[in-house]
Amino acid sequence: MRLSILTAALQELTPRDRRDADPDLGVEEWLEFARQIGAPNIELSAALHPTESDVPAAALLDPVANTLDLREPFSAARAARVRRAMQSTRVGLSDLAYFDNMLAADESLRHRKHELMRRVFDAAVLLGADAVAGFVGRNPALSLDANLVMFEEVFVPLLKEAKARGLTYRVEQCPMPGWTIGDTWHNNIAYAPGPWIALHRICERHGVGDQFRIHYDPSHAILMGQDSRSVFQYLKDAGYDFLITGFHVKGQVIDSRGISAWGYGGQTMQRGDWRGAEPSTAPGEQRHAWKKQTVFCEHELPGTARHDPLAYLQNRTVDWLDHQLAARELLRIDPEKTFLVVEHEYPKARVQDKSRLAPILSASLAFTRAIDEAAAAMYALQHEVLPAQGIAVQGIGREAYRS
């Protein structure tokens, strides 16, 4: 598969005072950094500028980099400058990404987010990308069923704008449990195959079914007790094995001690994001809402978690080899056209120092490339070479739905 890396892997590659003054400098320097660490492509991250965002950085578990600064629309001249940097570094673009709540309850805030998404769409066209990755989100004041209605009313029009530009919108399935300080877990309604299918059916009714696709991240499956093979098998059984067209390569390591204390719902009380009966207004304290997730798991940069066969079987960490095999065996993808985008959110290694982070990211990219090549070789041997000679494949392998 084709390798890429999300530019939010290093939030401050270019210090903000320099990139605020020169909005495209950060993209140029990230392309050069990608060349140095051996990433053939980047997933270019956009976000509301900190001066415009509704969520302070201090309240975020993983601050989102606005490497692509869209306070002003992305012009043809800006695109030409970025294209020159892509040519000189020989680093391509897998897609653009803007991860935010597209179903925000406040109409004026939602309008601001949608306007930025349209600018991301326009930038993708100017840079020759065919896809944008993001979230759907959720209106936390509404039930999940009511959010389906809202999706049809306010999100489908965005997909129509993507269609007009020849783009696909790939939805990452993170449930975003800490996005609010309330006790809702699913704050992004596109969190699993069941909701994906419901949302896709709505899209089909409006002629934008081809624009709605999934940017699958196995870390979120682990977060919800799922494994990739069973998720992919379910999609195939339901006739929706075409939905996944891109991947974030990010793991999750479950802490069994945390599960013992709180279960998969995470910490439900005394987190520190409330002051008695009132929610805290301090961003640093609001961040504690993420204990719904962080008390029982930790993100993995591919290759940083120990090889643990028992953990694979118990869905406590990602079995990367089987993940890549299952994608080939069960999904309707063309591997040579499919991107694996490395996303770095391993807290202990998320250093904001280019010299220290470079060898970490370089090694993770090498691991991702090697594990995918191994999966490709196994797939070819077991599905092409041996069958061509009438020779049976050995063993049983990991089975979907097996408890």
C-alpha positions in Angstrom: 0.0 0.0 0.0 1.0 3.7 -0.3 2.6 5.2 2.8 1.8 8.7 4.2 2.0 10.5 7.5 -0.4 13.0 9.2 1.3 16.4 9.6 -0.2 16.7 13.1 2.5 14.2 14.1 4.6 17.3 14.9 2.4 20.2 16.0 5.1 22.8 16.1 7.5 21.7 13.3 7.4 25.4 12.3 7.0 27.7 15.3 3.7 29.5 15.2 5.1 33.0 15.1 6.9 32.1 11.8 4.0 30.2 10.2 1.3 32.7 11.3 3.3 35.4 9.4 3.9 33.1 6.4 0.9 30.7 6.1 2.5 28.3 3.7 5.9 28.0 5.3 4.7 25.2 7.6 3.6 23.1 4.6 7.0 23.6 2.9 8.9 22.7 6.0 6.7 19.6 6.6 7.3 18.4 3.1 11.1 18.7 3.6 10.8 16.9 7.0 8.8 14.1 5.4 11.6 13.7 2.8 14.1 13.4 5.7 12.2 10.7 7.6 11.3 8.7 4.5 7.6 9.5 4.2 6.7 9.5 0.5 3.4 11.3 1.1 1.8 13.5 3.7 -1.8 13.9 5.0 -2.0 17.7 5.3 -3.7 18.8 8.5 -6.1 21.8 8.6 -7.9 23.1 11.6 -9.5 26.3 13.0 -6.7 28.7 14.0 -6.2 28.8 17.8 -7.6 32.4 17.7 -10.8 31.1 16.1 -11.3 27.6 17.7 -14.2 27.0 20.1 -12.0 24.5 22.0 -8.9 25.8 23.7 -5.8 23.8 23.1 -5.5 23.1 26.8 -8.7 21.2 26.7 -7.6 18.9 23.9 -6.1 15.4 24.4 -4.3 15.8 21.0 -4.0 19.3 19.7 -4.8 19.4 16.0 -2.2 21.1 13.8 -3.3 23.7 11.3 -0.3 23.0 9.1 -2.5 24.2 6.3 -3.5 27.7 7.4 -6.9 28.6 5.9 -7.7 31.8 7.7 -7.6 33.1 4.2 -8.8 31.0 1.2 -6.1 28.9 -0.5 -5.4 30.7 -3.7 -3.9 29.4 -7.0 -0.6 31.3 -6.1 -0.4 29.5 -2.8 -1.1 26.2 -4.4 1.7 26.8 -7.0 4.1 27.5 -4.2 3.2 24.2 -2.4 3.3 22.3 -5.6 6.9 23.5 -6.2 7.8 22.3 -2.7 6.2 18.9 -3.5 8.2 18.6 -6.7 11.5 19.6 -5.1 11.1 17.2 -2.1 9.4 14.5 -4.2 6.9 14.1 -1.5 3.3 13.7 -2.5 -0.1 14.3 -0.9 -2.4 11.4 0.2 -5.3 13.7 1.2 -6.2 16.7 3.3 -7.6 16.4 6.8 -9.8 18.5 9.0 -11.1 16.8 12.1 -13.9 18.7 13.8 -17.5 18.5 14.8 -19.6 19.1 11.7 -22.8 18.7 13.7 -22.1 21.3 16.3 -25.3 22.5 18.1 -24.6 26.2 17.8 -25.6 27.3 14.3 -23.0 30.1 14.0 -20.2 27.9 15.2 -21.3 25.1 12.8 -21.3 27.6 9.9 -17.7 28.6 10.8 -16.6 24.9 10.7 -18.5 24.2 7.5 -16.9 27.3 5.9 -13.4 26.0 6.8 -14.3 22.6 5.4 -15.3 24.2 2.1 -11.9 25.9 2.1 -10.3 22.5 2.7 -12.3 21.1 -0.3 -11.0 24.0 -2.5 -7.4 23.5 -1.4 -7.6 19.8 -2.1 -8.7 20.5 -5.7 -5.9 23.1 -6.2 -3.4 20.6 -4.9 -4.6 17.7 -6.9 -5.9 15.5 -4.0 -9.0 13.4 -4.5 -10.1 13.0 -0.9 -10.5 14.9 2.4 -10.6 13.1 5.8 -12.6 14.3 8.8 -15.3 13.5 11.3 -19.1 13.7 11.1 -19.4 14.7 14.8 -22.5 14.9 16.9 -25.0 17.4 18.3 -24.7 16.4 22.0 -28.1 18.0 22.8 -29.9 15.4 20.5 -30.4 11.7 20.6 -28.4 9.6 18.1 -31.5 9.0 16.0 -32.1 12.8 16.0 -28.5 13.2 14.9 -29.3 11.1 11.8 -31.9 13.6 10.8 -29.5 16.5 11.4 -26.9 14.6 9.3 -29.3 14.5 6.5 -30.1 18.2 6.9 -26.7 19.8 7.4 -24.0 17.3 6.4 -25.4 15.9 3.2 -25.1 19.5 1.6 -21.4 19.4 2.4 -21.1 16.1 0.6 -22.9 17.6 -2.4 -20.2 20.3 -2.4 -17.5 17.6 -2.3 -19.2 15.9 -5.2 -19.2 19.1 -7.2 -15.5 19.3 -6.7 -14.8 15.6 -7.6 -13.8 14.7 -4.0 -14.5 11.9 -1.6 -15.1 12.6 2.1 -13.5 9.9 4.3 -14.8 9.7 7.8 -12.6 8.6 10.7 -14.5 6.5 13.2 -13.2 7.8 16.5 -16.1 8.1 19.0 -14.4 11.1 20.6 -15.6 10.3 24.2 -13.7 13.2 25.8 -14.9 15.8 23.3 -17.5 17.0 25.9 -17.5 17.0 29.7 -20.8 15.3 29.7 -21.2 11.6 30.0 -21.9 10.8 26.3 -19.4 8.4 24.9 -20.3 8.6 21.2 -19.7 12.2 20.2 -18.9 11.3 16.6 -21.9 9.3 15.2 -19.9 7.5 12.5 -18.1 5.3 15.1 -18.8 1.7 13.8 -20.1 -0.3 10.8 -23.7 -0.1 11.9 -23.8 3.7 11.9 -21.7 3.8 8.7 -24.3 1.8 6.9 -27.1 3.9 8.2 -25.3 7.1 7.2 -24.4 5.7 3.8 -28.1 4.9 3.1 -29.0 8.5 3.8 -26.3 9.6 1.4 -27.5 7.3 -1.3 -31.0 8.8 -1.1 -29.4 12.2 -2.0 -27.1 11.0 -4.7 -23.9 11.3 -2.6 -23.3 7.7 -1.7 -20.0 7.7 -3.6 -18.7 10.7 -1.6 -19.2 9.0 1.8 -16.4 6.7 2.6 -14.5 5.6 5.8 -10.9 6.4 6.9 -10.5 3.4 9.1 -8.3 3.7 12.3 -7.8 0.4 14.1 -7.0 2.2 17.4 -10.7 3.1 17.7 -11.8 -0.4 17.1 -9.6 -1.6 20.0 -11.1 1.3 22.1 -14.5 -0.2 21.6 -13.5 -3.9 22.1 -13.5 -4.7 18.3 -10.9 -6.3 16.1 -10.2 -5.3 12.5 -10.9 -8.7 11.0 -14.4 -8.9 12.5 -15.2 -5.3 11.5 -14.1 -6.0 7.9 -16.0 -9.3 7.9 -19.2 -7.6 9.1 -18.9 -5.0 6.3 -18.4 -7.8 3.7 -21.4 -9.8 5.1 -23.5 -6.7 4.9 -22.4 -5.9 1.3 -20.6 -2.8 2.4 -17.0 -4.0 1.9 -16.4 -1.0 -0.4 -16.9 1.6 2.3 -13.3 1.7 3.7 -10.9 3.4 1.2 -8.2 4.8 3.5 -6.4 4.0 6.7 -4.9 5.7 9.7 -2.2 3.5 11.0 -2.5 4.1 14.7 -2.7 1.6 17.5 -4.2 1.4 21.0 -2.9 -0.5 24.0 -5.5 -1.5 26.6 -4.5 -1.3 30.2 -6.3 -4.3 31.9 -5.9 -2.6 35.3 -7.9 0.4 34.0 -10.6 -1.9 32.6 -10.8 -3.7 35.9 -11.4 -0.3 37.7 -13.7 1.4 35.2 -14.7 -0.9 32.3 -14.8 0.2 28.7 -16.8 3.3 29.6 -13.8 4.8 31.3 -13.8 7.0 34.4 -17.3 8.2 35.1 -16.9 10.3 38.2 -14.4 12.4 40.1 -12.5 13.1 36.8 -11.7 16.7 37.6 -13.7 18.2 34.8 -16.6 19.2 37.1 -16.6 21.3 40.2 -19.4 19.7 42.3 -22.6 20.0 40.4 -21.2 22.5 37.8 -19.0 21.8 34.9 -15.6 23.4 35.1 -15.0 26.4 32.8 -11.2 26.0 33.0 -9.8 24.5 29.8 -7.1 22.6 31.6 -9.7 20.9 33.8 -12.1 20.2 30.9 -9.3 18.1 29.5 -9.9 15.6 32.3 -13.1 14.5 30.4 -10.7 12.4 28.3 -10.3 10.1 31.3 -13.4 8.4 29.7 -10.6 6.9 27.5 -7.2 7.5 28.9 -7.8 5.6 32.2 -7.9 2.3 30.3 -5.8 2.7 27.2 -3.0 4.6 25.5 -2.4 5.3 21.8 0.4 3.5 20.0 2.6 4.8 17.3 2.9 1.7 14.9 5.8 -0.4 16.2 6.1 1.1 19.6 4.0 -1.5 21.5 5.6 -4.9 22.4 4.7 -7.9 20.3 2.0 -9.5 22.4 0.1 -12.5 20.8 -2.3 -12.9 23.7 -3.2 -9.2 23.6 -3.9 -9.6 19.8 -6.4 -12.4 20.6 -8.0 -10.4 23.4 -8.3 -7.2 21.2 -6.1 -5.3 23.7 -3.8 -4.0 21.0 -3.6 -4.1 17.2 -2.4 -7.2 15.4 -0.8 -5.2 12.5 0.0 -8.2 10.3 -3.5 -9.6 10.5 -4.9 -6.1 10.1 -3.1 -5.8 6.7 -4.0 -9.3 5.7 -7.7 -8.9 6.6 -7.9 -5.7 4.6 -6.7 -7.6 1.5 -8.9 -10.6 2.2 -12.1 -8.9 3.1 -12.3 -5.4 1.7 -12.9 -4.3 -1.8 -9.7 -2.2 -2.1 -6.9 -1.9 -4.6 -3.8 -2.0 -2.3 -1.6 -0.2 -4.7 -4.0 2.8 -4.7 -4.8 2.7 -0.9 -3.0 4.9 1.6 -1.7 3.9 5.0 -1.4 7.2 6.9 0.8 7.0 10.0 -0.8 9.0 12.8 1.4 9.8 15.9 -0.5 10.2 19.2 1.7 8.0 21.5 1.9 10.5 24.4 5.3 9.6 25.8 6.9 10.0 22.3 5.0 13.0 21.2 8.0 15.3 21.7 8.0 18.7 20.0 11.6 18.5 19.0 12.3 17.7 15.3 15.7 16.2 16.0 14.4 13.8 18.6 11.1 12.9 16.8 12.7 12.3 13.4 14.2 8.9 14.2 11.0 7.8 16.0 8.8 8.6 13.0 11.3 7.2 10.6 11.4 3.9 12.4 7.6 3.7 12.6 7.3 4.4 8.9 9.8 1.6 8.3 7.8 -0.8 10.5 4.6 0.1 8.7 6.1 -0.4 5.3 7.7 -3.7 6.3 4.5 -5.2 7.9 2.5 -4.3 4.8 5.1 -5.9 2.5 5.0 -9.0 4.7 1.2 -9.1 4.5 1.3 -8.6 0.7 3.8 -11.5 0.4 1.6 -13.8 2.6 -1.5 -12.8 0.7 0.1 -13.6 -2.7 1.5 -16.9 -1.5 -1.8 -18.1 0.1 -4.3 -16.7 -2.4 -2.4 -16.9 -5.7 0.7 -19.0 -5.7 -0.5 -22.1 -3.8 -4.0 -22.2 -5.3 -2.5 -22.0 -8.7 -0.8 -25.3 -8.0 -3.6 -26.9 -6.1 -1.8 -26.8 -2.8 -3.7 -26.2 0.4 -2.9 -23.4 2.8 -1.9 -24.6 6.3 -3.7 -23.9 9.5 -6.8 -21.9 10.4 -5.6 -18.4 11.2 -7.5 -15.7 13.1 -11.2 -16.0 12.6 -13.8 -13.2 12.6 -16.4 -13.1 15.4 -14.4 -15.6 17.5 -14.8 -15.0 21.2 
